[in-house]
Every structure is written in C-alpha cells, then in structure tokens.
Amino acid sequence: IYTLDNDLTLRARAQSAFPTGVYGHQNSASLSPAHPQFFSRAKGCRLWDTDGNEYIDFMCGYGTNLLGYCHEKVDEAARIQQAIADATTGPSPLMVELAEKFNATSAHADWTLFAKNGTDATTICVMAARAQTKRNTILVADGAYHGATIWCTPGQAGITESDRANQITYNFNDVESLKAAVEQAGDDLAAIIVSPFKHDVFVDQEWPTNEFATTMRKLCDDKGAALILDDVRCAFRFSTGSTWETLGVLPDLCAMSKSVANGYSLSVVTGNDRFRQGAGEIYSTGSFWFSSVSFAASLATFDAIESEGAIAKMETAGTLLRNGLDSLAESYGFKLNQTGPVQMPLVLFEDDPMWEKNNYFCAEAAKRGVYYHPWHNMFVCAAHEESDIAEALERTEGAFKALKQQFGEG
Ligand code: PMP
C-alpha cells in the first residue's frame, strides 16, 4: 500500500505558491486522497509519483500521451530540432511540411493553422466561422467541453453575460433538439460545434448515431453554416484524419490537439476552402505558436502511428481492459457501465448515482498502482502492451476485493 508523504508536502506548498493550489483539470482535489497530485517521472504507460510509487496510467496526460510517455523517436526528433532552433523570429520550414501533412491526411482539409492549446483551436474555428458567414450564432451541445476561455469555460467566475452571447444549446444525439436550435438561430447561424462523441464528465458516453451526424451535416449545408468538429480530445486515437471520417461525415472546420505531437504542445485547425477566406481574415496568433520543436514532434508522431500500428494497438489494449474489468467486476458481484469507445473508456458502476463506489474503487486501485479516474473518460495509449493490461488487472483485483468488503456484494 502506497504512502504519499512528499506529495502532501508539495500540496501544502502549492496552496500558497498558487492562488488555491494546483488549478484546472489537473487539480486532484476532487479525486481520492490516494490519487497523487504530483509526478516525477513517466515512461511508456507508467507514471511515478514524488514518493516513488509506480502507476499504470489510464489517463495518459488527459489524452496527450498517445504512443507512450518519452517515446524515443518522437523525443529524438524534438531534441534534434531543439538543438537547431525552436521559437525564432519566423517559423522553420517544418511548419509548411506539417501543414501539408495535415492537409493531405484529413479528407476535409484544404488548409491548416497551428496554435498551442485545444482552446486556441476551438476558438479559431468559431472565429473563422463567424468571419466567413458574417453571422454570430453558434450551437453548442449542452454539457460539452470546448475549452477554458470566456466563451466556453464551464466556470462562471470572471465571465460576463455578453461573453456567452450568441450561443444556443442542443442535446447530443437528439436530432429534434438540433433542428429546434437551428430554427431558433434563424438566419444568424454561423456554426454548429460538436465533439466526435459525447464525452462529458460524470455521465455515460455516447457514440453519435448516423442520423445525428448526417442531419447536422445537412443542416449546416442548408444554412451555409460551418460544422465544427472539436476533435481536441479524440484526434489520432481513431484515425489521423478527423474522427468523423470513420462515419463518412466531414466537418468544415476541425480542431485537434492533445495527442497530435505525443505530448509536445501543439493544436491544429484544419478547414476546407469554403472557410479559407474567413480563416484568413481573423487575427489569431501567439508568441509560441510557431515553435519548431512541436512541429518536429508531430511529424515524428505521424510516422510512429503508422510504423507502430498505434491505432490498432490502442483498440486491442482498450478491448482487453474493458473485458478484463467486466469479468473482474462480475466475479466480485458488481456491474459496470463501460461506455464510449474502448480507446477512451468511461467506467462507471451501476447503482452508483453519487460515484461513491467508483471513488472508493479508484482510490483502492491507486493504492495498488493503477491510475483510474472515477468520472472522466480515460485513455489507453499504444504503449499499453497486453502484459501491461494484464498487470493492471492483476493489481486491480485487490481494489474489487476491498470494494466488496466496504459495500457488500453488488
Ligand atoms: N475540447 C475538448 C473536447 C477537450 O477535451 C479539451 C481539453 N480537455 C479542449 C477542447 C481544450 O483543450 P486545451 O485544454 O488544450 O485548451
């Protein structure tokens, strides 16, 4: 059983070093006390906390780790570029090479823009759609996360009403609510933004129905509005093109980030020619947006995905994890609701409306060296070998045993 002495000391220091401790989505305060806040090392699918405890990690940096932490080929490409030039007065030729790669890889893409964070990319998409259509209204799925700036942050503090103006909500996979929202937007519809599947926190995940995706495409076409795919979280886990290519539905604008440079900071907007002019008119930039190290890392990530069969590996690992968790749960008398694609699983317990069982279970798993999340979708990476999944499941068995002792059977 792990102890977290150094971690607790660092947390205490963080309380005064930052306004209220570690902030944002990596603040572990809402997780169990057994989840460490700080990590000192990462390799492949494993993390080590500041007390030296090892975890088989199923959060993968909230998605940034696709091929494995400290991936040798990606890191080597980044190191080589680092020694040449990174953030300079103008970009390196790699910027053009990488844009051409995205344009060639994504079926909808005629052009590309680069930024740093997912929020930059979704915001650029919204701005480009408004600039192109000369309209204001965007439709957003209720409960969906598109980033942490004034138009989309889930927080309320520091936001004015006008920051959220010109937005109408619809419900994911609910065609009628989508049509009603389009109707309400009237002739002011600039864009509909949607994530590839419903991956909201706390609730079951949902893959889109074909009807939902194709209706959205048609509504956007009829109204001359942009279909914006927020692929920030999913990009490269299903395809190196936009994730809805797997459904045969192409976006007009697509935001990617997280895993596109296997952990190096990069976000990407790709768009079609209908939105080229609008995208060219907006002013959006950043001091570090042209840094070449991330471009080198992303090019190497493309290569490694192909040469290592990364997408198939994640599917295999995710399937093994899902089946293994189901059968472990069953043998201890519990039933899981595992939703969403196996590469990005959300694991909830049945009859657990306040996530009490799941919090307890994830705490017990953390103490045994497996990092699960009780209410956010998790991630597998291509470095989760079959043996790692087997080891994770072995470690997890003790957590089910402890859960049964605490909550009784089922
Ligand atoms: N959209 C989605 C779907 C996301 O998951 C995230 C990040 N969790 C964002 C946008 C924002 O990305 P970032 O945190 O890099 O700004």
Boltz pocket constraint, residues with backbone or C-beta under 6 A from the ligand:
constraints:
  - pocket:
      binder: B
      contacts: [[A, 62], [A, 116], [A, 117], [A, 118], [A, 119], [A, 120], [A, 122], [A, 145], [A, 146], [A, 147], [A, 148], [A, 195], [A, 230], [A, 231], [A, 232], [A, 233], [A, 257], [A, 258]]
      max_distance: 6.0
